[in-house]
Amino acid sequence: MDYLSQTFYFDYESDEVQELVKEFKNDILSPKEKAKLLYVKVRDSYRYDPYFLSFSKEHFKASNLAKRKKGHCIDKSIILIACLRSLGIPARIHLAKVKNHIGVERLTEKFGTNELTPHGMVDLLLDGKWLKVSPAFNQSLCKMCNVEPLNFDGENDSIFQEYNNEGMEFMEYLEDYGYFEDVPLEFMEANAREHYPHIFGTDESIKEFRL
């Protein structure tokens, strides 16, 4: 499989993505250093927002997502993947089901549960090793939840904070859907409709929801 190519979704030759990576396009930084810096940039440049759901193809283009100020986990993962691929670092999207235990009152009210699916993260290849990273929770949100922001050292997975700063359970992974070469839009929509039927109803022509 090819995890470096530009696709409809990972349109990294676009002006928007090139603007994000321009400071990293040099030979001074190693691929590992570029990946670490990009991870932090995407994590903190876009505020995490799980309450806007869209299943239109245009929404998930990296160039469109990069123009926004916030996004959910899949949005931010797509931005990071496009940026990584543009710098020659193989990357792919990875999906799962997760459960949050802290600050979930609004989540439970809107989704009917504290389980979120599909949750998006990024697989990237460094030094011959595939690593998983999740740029979803920006630093200011982590501060509100009293949890340390996820950091990435370029050598180990960085996918969730198991506990907050007081030792309370914060997040857990319930199911792993695996990785995909490109954005699996049909799978994502079917998965969300299956888990949140009260949000979607029966009208499959409606593709966007603000909760």
Summary of the structure (lengths in Angstrom):
residues: 211
radius of gyration: 16.5
end to end distance: 36.3
largest distance: 53.4
contacts: 668
relative contact order: 0.19
helix: 35%
strand: 24%
